Amino acid sequence: MADDTKTATLTIDGKSYDLPVLSPTAGPEVIDIRKLYAQAGVFTYDPGFTSTAACDSTITYIDGNKGELLHRGYPIDQLAANSHYLEVCYALLYGELPSPAELENFESRVTNHTMIHEQMHNFFRGFRRDAHPMATMVGVVGAMSAFYHDSTDISDPWQREVASIRLIAKMPTIAAMAYKYSIGQPFVYPRNDLDYASNFLRMCFSVPAEEYVVSPVLSRAMDRIFTLHADHEQNASTSTVRLASSSGANPFACIAAGIACLWGPAHGGANQACLEMLNEIGTPDRIPEFIARAKDKDDPFRLMGFGHRVYKNFDPRAKVMKQSADEVLELLGVENNPILQVAKELEAAALADPYFSDKKLFPNVDFYSGIILEAMGFPTAMFTPIFAVARTVGWISQWKEQISDPQLKIGRPRQLYLGETQRDYVDIENR
């Protein structure tokens, strides 16, 4: 909200401009530059938008210096320890934790929308078997608008609600089908008697030839992975969803755009990069060598899964994820898996080294989630699709908030032009 008594003054060539200062409920104050170009004829320059607030939001708040992450005001560690994914989904979508009756109704609606249109199976068979699951998900999610015409009118609140439930419900089914297709196994249909995480694990790992019983420990770990990745404020993929939706695009196209952005190794591929690093290290006896390389400023090697661009302290999600990692590794064991042995010993070595603690390079959520998914049996190519399943509710919550915003305008970033100024065309024979 604006503080009528507080302004910031910008002086250009001796002329001053008073800019309103907006005060948030938490976080730094924001200088309102919406009228700056009209008044002063200048733009601001901020590559990566790291110092620019592109929207106002009531969904998620991050304080990187404190290592704090709040969803609708609720600390993430409390949600991960005491709640479960669909309850967190409800809070993100509607602003409050649900009553028992509201949660039961919400879970029922999600559970009864997990199947996809049968004809969509043909989309999967159009891809090569070695296609990356994220490529498949981008295509299939984008194609949902061709099948669910009754939930693409973004001006209708009810259609927005239906689209939201459909996306949350069907994303695990789509991700599991992408995985099954990539390994040549038959698709497994969802079951309404299983919870969200258990259903996903069953669709990924069961086969028609035998019964599959989901481990409660693995189900709980999967649920925590979903919960801890549900939303993360205005990150690259969320901003992509908001920018796409500002044009009035249908919700399925907007979420497909978010998946495409998440595919980038600098964003959703961080836990995959962490596992690739562990594979490069190979055996525990090589850890000192790589620790030394990480300290060498002239060596390009970096410890993946340590530190975070936003958090300048402990990643608040990492503590809970570490607990899940310990539980999963205790259940499945690491004795016969050298990569998991490397992960455990690398974690201990880095935490004991003052170099990393002084630089706030603590294990983050990607380090532990990669360990868990590897232990469960997921190939690294499935790490980012699982991230997409979890983040879908965050994208949808941000999308719904933006669509309802009376200040909504189509996104139109400006630029600092450094190219040629106007010049005359020269005929080809004279060049």
Secondary structure as the mmCIF struct_conf table of DSSP 4:
data_model
#
loop_
_struct_conf.conf_type_id
_struct_conf.id
_struct_conf.beg_label_comp_id
_struct_conf.beg_label_asym_id
_struct_conf.beg_label_seq_id
_struct_conf.end_label_comp_id
_struct_conf.end_label_asym_id
_struct_conf.end_label_seq_id
STRN STRN1 ALA A 2 ILE A 12
TURN_TY1_P TURN_TY1_P1 ASP A 13 GLY A 14
STRN STRN2 LYS A 15 LEU A 22
BEND BEND1 THR A 25 GLY A 27
STRN STRN3 VAL A 30 ILE A 31
TURN_TY1_P TURN_TY1_P2 ARG A 34 LYS A 35
HELX_RH_AL_P HELX_RH_AL_P1 LEU A 36 ALA A 40
BEND BEND2 GLY A 41 GLY A 41
HELX_RH_3T_P HELX_RH_3T_P1 PRO A 47 PHE A 49
TURN_TY1_P TURN_TY1_P3 THR A 50 SER A 51
BEND BEND3 THR A 58 ILE A 59
STRN STRN4 THR A 60 ASP A 63
TURN_TY1_P TURN_TY1_P4 GLY A 64 GLY A 67
STRN STRN5 GLU A 68 HIS A 71
TURN_TY1_P TURN_TY1_P5 ARG A 72 GLY A 73
STRN STRN6 TYR A 74 PRO A 75
HELX_RH_AL_P HELX_RH_AL_P2 ILE A 76 ASN A 82
HELX_RH_AL_P HELX_RH_AL_P3 TYR A 85 TYR A 94
BEND BEND4 GLY A 95 GLU A 96
HELX_LH_PP_P HELX_LH_PP_P1 LEU A 97 SER A 99
HELX_RH_AL_P HELX_RH_AL_P4 PRO A 100 THR A 111
TURN_TY1_P TURN_TY1_P6 ASN A 112 HIS A 113
BEND BEND5 MET A 115 MET A 115
HELX_RH_3T_P HELX_RH_3T_P2 GLU A 118 MET A 120
HELX_RH_AL_P HELX_RH_AL_P5 HIS A 121 ARG A 125
TURN_TY1_P TURN_TY1_P7 GLY A 126 GLY A 126
BEND BEND6 PHE A 127 PHE A 127
TURN_TY1_P TURN_TY1_P8 ARG A 129 ASP A 130
BEND BEND7 ALA A 131 ALA A 131
HELX_RH_AL_P HELX_RH_AL_P6 PRO A 133 ALA A 143
HELX_RH_3T_P HELX_RH_3T_P3 MET A 144 ALA A 146
TURN_TY1_P TURN_TY1_P9 PHE A 147 PHE A 147
HELX_RH_3T_P HELX_RH_3T_P4 HIS A 149 SER A 151
TURN_TY1_P TURN_TY1_P10 ILE A 154 SER A 155
HELX_RH_AL_P HELX_RH_AL_P7 PRO A 157 SER A 182
TURN_TY1_P TURN_TY1_P11 ILE A 183 GLY A 184
HELX_LH_PP_P HELX_LH_PP_P2 GLN A 185 PHE A 187
TURN_TY1_P TURN_TY1_P12 ASN A 192 ASP A 193
BEND BEND8 LEU A 194 LEU A 194
HELX_RH_AL_P HELX_RH_AL_P8 TYR A 196 PHE A 205
TURN_TY1_P TURN_TY1_P13 PRO A 208 ALA A 209
BEND BEND9 GLU A 210 GLU A 210
HELX_RH_AL_P HELX_RH_AL_P9 PRO A 216 LEU A 228
TURN_TY1_P TURN_TY1_P14 HIS A 229 HIS A 229
BEND BEND10 ALA A 230 ALA A 230
BEND BEND11 GLU A 233 GLN A 234
HELX_RH_AL_P HELX_RH_AL_P10 ALA A 236 SER A 245
TURN_TY1_P TURN_TY1_P15 SER A 246 GLY A 248
HELX_RH_AL_P HELX_RH_AL_P11 PRO A 251 LEU A 262
TURN_TY1_P TURN_TY1_P16 TRP A 263 TRP A 263
BEND BEND12 GLY A 264 GLY A 264
TURN_TY1_P TURN_TY1_P17 PRO A 265 GLY A 269
HELX_RH_AL_P HELX_RH_AL_P12 ALA A 270 ILE A 281
BEND BEND13 THR A 283 THR A 283
HELX_RH_3T_P HELX_RH_3T_P5 PRO A 284 ARG A 286
HELX_RH_AL_P HELX_RH_AL_P13 ILE A 287 LYS A 295
TURN_TY1_P TURN_TY1_P18 LYS A 297 ASP A 298
BEND BEND14 ASP A 299 ASP A 299
TURN_TY1_P TURN_TY1_P19 MET A 304 GLY A 305
STRN STRN7 PHE A 306 PHE A 306
BEND BEND15 GLY A 307 GLY A 307
BEND BEND16 ARG A 309 VAL A 310
BEND BEND17 LYS A 312 ASN A 313
HELX_RH_AL_P HELX_RH_AL_P14 PRO A 316 LEU A 332
BEND BEND18 VAL A 334 VAL A 334
TURN_TY1_P TURN_TY1_P20 GLU A 335 ASN A 336
HELX_RH_AL_P HELX_RH_AL_P15 PRO A 338 ALA A 352
HELX_RH_AL_P HELX_RH_AL_P16 PRO A 354 ASP A 358
TURN_TY1_P TURN_TY1_P21 LYS A 359 LYS A 360
STRN STRN8 PRO A 363 PRO A 363
HELX_RH_AL_P HELX_RH_AL_P17 VAL A 365 MET A 376
TURN_TY1_P TURN_TY1_P22 GLY A 377 GLY A 377
HELX_RH_3T_P HELX_RH_3T_P6 THR A 380 MET A 382
HELX_RH_AL_P HELX_RH_AL_P18 PHE A 383 ILE A 403
TURN_TY1_P TURN_TY1_P23 SER A 404 SER A 404
TURN_TY1_P TURN_TY1_P24 PRO A 406 GLN A 407
BEND BEND19 GLY A 419 GLY A 419
HELX_RH_3T_P HELX_RH_3T_P7 ILE A 428 ASN A 430
#
